[in-house]
Amino acid sequence: MAKNFMPKGKIVRRLGVNIFGNPKYDRLLERRPTPPGQHGAARKGKPSDYARQLLEKQKVRFCYGLSEKQFRHVFDKAKAMKGITGHNMLQLLERRLDNMVFRLGLAASRAEARVFVRHGHYLVNGRKVDIPSYLVKAGDVVEVKEKSRKVAKIAEAMEGVMRRGIPTWLSLERDAFRGTVKSIPLREELTSPVFEEQLIVELYSK
């Protein structure tokens, strides 16, 4: 995707929610709860339905680090699947390899995970996969390549995962730098961050 050079702090203030999970952005929102810009504090009034829908789409898109084209592709794929479109969309986003690497604590952020995946640091079921959008399945094993376990940032991420924790649908063998996808998460298991995906469905249905 085209690189987004906007500082994460500004993105968080614009969206009004800490989509990146770093505690420092919670503190930022406490200190500066208004959107960035000269007139940020002056913006008042109830947002329109379209504004709410667009904001929700931006929350999810920025959270997972996708371009508009990539995000629309995910939505279209979710719409073609059986079941609830919004739930399908979130499941597809969670199944991306870069997200799974982040969720398992094998990288400190999704952005870092994307870079490391492209550099070929991870194996899926014993085979190198260097495509961030690769969709993992229940039962897949994701691990750090043997020679990549000495990469400082990966080792640091593994230290931090114990504080952050991992979702219940994943299991981690920390000493082996390996995690397993126990199941594809149900909607009620996706609680961090909390999204109103139906607003995105309404936006793209117009």
Secondary structure, DSSP 8 states (H G I E B T S, - for coil): -----S-HHHHHHHHTS-TT--HHHHHHHHH--S-SSTTGGG--S---HHHHHHHHHHHHHHHHT--HHHHHHHHHHHHHSSS-HHHHHHHHHHHBHHHHHHHTTSSSSHHHHHHHHHTT-EEETTEE---TT-B--TT-EEEE-GGGGG-HHHHHHHHHHHHH---TTEEEEGGGTEEEE-S---GGG--SS---HHHHHHHHT-
